[in-house]
Amino acid sequence: MELDAYLRERKELVDEALNERIPAGDPLSSSIFESVRYSLFAGGKRIRPILCMAAAEALGGDSELVLPVACALEMIHTYSLIHDDLPAMDNDDFRRGKPTNHTVFGENIAILAGDALLTEAFRVMSEPAGSPLVPAERILAVIGEISRAAGFYGMVGGQVVDIISEGKAVDLDTLSYIHEKKTGALITVSLRSGAILAGAGDTELAALTQYGGNIGLAFQIADDILDIEGDRDLLGKDTGADGVRGKMTFPALMGIERSREQARRLVEEALSVIASFDERAEPLRLIARFIIERRS
């Protein structure tokens, strides 16, 4: 399988579906729609929605049936980036090679754009016409899982610990907690959501959950390394920001080579837990390797 072609085709599906779900808005509130669309279509890879689709496909499901949930996952991810970039958080000026949302639309509209994306994500998932062939109990289960992964048991909780740990010496357990919650939770729930919607059994769901936890942590370790070694033009943002803010990272704690080895080990473990899956899981195998080989 050609991974580039697979990622491109699935990204196009997600982009088309997102474009249909986020209109231009009405004259009086057009600025919020402009702000939302500015960040939502700023060139993201759509890794989380693609993982959702790939997990469903690995179990024989139809990737297009999970598109509403896949779109919702990207909306939640984008909201988190808009808020992460705010002056009260990471105070970043660039994201994906473009000025950050708040530098273009102002902090007030940027905050509301994030709020709107998070709220809209749940409307998109709960629309009766969104996935008419998927049993309602599966959709309800997924909504519950995504709520937990996005809230204080997941992404928000990890962000809080990340903020209060800045400038402090933290141990490996605390660092792993931050990464597993802030980054890994949404990646893992993307896989679990696709699997649940496709009717996964307990064994399959457990395997994809472990796979997700491993690649989620590997993804963040790779990000930590790219913040040191990455090309600013490829990344679309300034490098070295973690060090400036006093954030503890895997390279800071373990060194770059040990961090790189840890990421490789996590990916190998992820591949081992889905070894029993057939060729329909090949995209998941290729994505796991791509996560630590990417340059942006």
N, C-alpha and C positions, 0 to 999 in steps of 0.2 A: 504494500500500500504506500502511496505517496502522501506523506503527512501534510505537506504544503497545500496540496490540492484539497485534501479533506478539510483542513482548517479554513481554507478560503471559501469552500462551498457552504460549510456550516455557518461561518460568519455572515455570509450573504443572506442566508435564511433568517438569522437572528436580526440583522440590520433591517431587512424588509419588514419583519414582524414588529420591530420597535418603531419603525417609521409610521406604520399603520396605527399604532397605539398611542403615539404622542403627536397630537395635531398641532397646527400652528397657533391655535388659541383664538380668543376673541379680541377685538380692538382694545378694550379697557384693561385686559390682563395679559397682553401679548408679551410683556417683558419676562414674565415667569416662564412661559413656554420657550422663548428664545434662550433663556439661561439654561433651562433643562436640556434642550436640544444641543446647545453649545458643548456641554460636557458629555452628553450621552453619545454624540457622534464625533468625538474628538480623536478617534482612531484606535480605540482599545482592541485587544486581540480577541475578546469575548471568550476567554478561557473557561469561566464558570458556566455560562450557558452551554458551551460546547461539551464540557464534561457531563452536564446533565443529559444532553442528547446522546453522548457516547455510552453512558451507563445504561440508558434505555435500550439502545441498539445492541449492546452486549448481551442483553437478555431477550433479544428477539422483538423488542418493542419498536414502534414507529417514532422516529425522532420528531416528526412534525406534530405529533399529538402532545408532546411535552413542551412545545414552543411557548405557550403562555407562561409556564413556570420558568422556563429558560430566560425569557424576557424579564420577568420579575427579579430573578437573581442578578441580572446585569443592572437593573435599575437600583437595586439595593447596593451593589458594589459601587456604582457611580455616585450615589448619594454619599457613601462613606469617603470617597476621594474628595468630593467637593468640601465636605466638612473637615477632613484631614488637612487640607491646604489652607484653611482660614488662619488669620493672624493669631487667634487664641489657641490654635493647635500647632501645626508645623510651620505656618507662615511661609508657604512656598509661593514663588512667583510664576513657575512654569510647570505644566503637566502635559505630557505627551507632545512636547514641542510647541505648545501654545500657552499664552498667558492663562493663569488659573482663573477660575470662574469669578472669584470675588474681585480680582483686579480689573475685570472687564465690566461686571454688572454691579459691583459694590457688595459689601459684606451682608447687608440686609437681604438683598435678593438671592445671594448665594445660599444663605441659611435656609431661606424659604424654598429654593430649588431643591436642596437636599431633602427637606421635609416633604415636598410634593412627590419626589421620586419614591421615597420610602412608602408613603401612603398609597400612591398609585400602584405600586408593586402588588399590594394585597388586593386591590380592586381587580387588577388583571388576572390574578390567580383564581379569584372567587367568581368570576363571570360564568354563569351557567353555560353560555354558548362557547366559551373558550376551548374546552376539551370535552365535547359531548360524548365521546366514546370511552372516556375514562370514568370509572365508578366514583361517585361523589365522596365515598369514604376514603379513597386514596388521596383525593385532592385535599380533603380536610386534614388528613394525617400529614401531608406535605406542608400545608400552611402552618401547622403547629411546629413542625421541625424547623422550618425556616425562621419562624418567630424566635425560637430559642437560640438558634445559631447567630441571629443578627442582634440579639439583645444583650442583657448583662451577663448571661451565661456563656456568651460567645464573643462576637466582634466588639461590642461596646465594652464588655468587661475587660477584654484584652487591651483595648485602647486606654482604658483608665489606668491599668497597671503600668502600661508603657509610659504614660504621662507622669505618674507619680514616681517612676523609677529613673527619670532623666537626671543625669549628673550623679547618680549613686552607683556603688558597686553592687551588682546583683549576681546571684549564683546561677548555675546552669538550670536548675529547676524553675526559677522565676523567669528566666529568659525563654525557656521552652514553653512555659505557660502563656507568656505574652504572644509568642508566635502562633501557638496552637489555637488560641482564642481569636486573636486579631486577624490573622490570615487564614489559618487552617480550618476554622469552623465553617466559613462560607464555602470553601472548596469541598470539604467533606459533605456538607449538606447538599451541594449541587449534585454530587454523585448519588447520595441517598435518595434525593428527590426523583431523579430519573429512574432509579431502580424501583422505588415504591410505585411510581406511576405505571411502570411496566409489569408490575405484579411479582416482584422479587420474593423468593423464599428467604427464610431466616439465614441459611448458610451463605447464599449469594449476597445478601445485604450486609452480613458481617464482614465478608471478604472485601466488598467495595468500601465499607467504612474504614477498615484498616488501610486499604490502598489510599484512600483519601487523606487520612491522617498523616501518612508517610509523605505523600507528594506535597501536601500542604506545608509541612515543615521544611521539606527540601526546597520548595518554591521560595520561602522567605529567606532561607540561608543563601540561596542564589541571589536574591535581591540585595542582601547584606554585602555580598562579595562584589556585585555590580556597582554598588554605591562607592566602592573603593577603586575598582579596576575598570569600570564601565566607561564607554564612550558617551560623552554628554550629548552629542548629536543623535546617536542611536537611541539613547534613553529618553530624550526629549525633556530632560530636567537636569538641574545641577547635581554633580556628584559631590561626595564628601559631606553631605548634609548631616548624616548620623553622627559623625565625629564632632561637628560644630555644636550640635544640640546636646551632646553628652549622652547620647543613647547607647545603651549596652547592646552589642550585636554578637553574633557567633564569631566573626573574625576578631573582634576586640577581645573576646573571652578566650578563644581557642587558637587564634591564628588562622591565616587564610588557608593554608594547606590542610590543616586538620578539619576546618570547616568544609572545604571542598570534598574531603574524604567522607565526612559525615553525610553530606548531601547525596553522594554516590551510594553509600550504604543504605540510606533511606529509600532510594529509588529501587535498588535491587530487592529490598524487602517488599516493597510495593508490588513489584513484578512477580515475586514468588507467591504472594497470596492470591493472585488471579491466574496462576499458572494453569488451573483446571478449566478455565473459561476457554471456549473455542475461538475460532478465527474472527468471530464478530466482535471480540474484545481487542482486536489488534490496534484500533485507534487509541485505546487506553494505554497500551504498552508503549506506543510511539510517543504519546503525550508525556508520559512519565520521564522518558529520556530527554525529550525536548526541554523540559522544565529546567534541567541543570546545564543544558548546552546552549540555551538562548543567550543573546547578546543585548537584549533590550526588554 
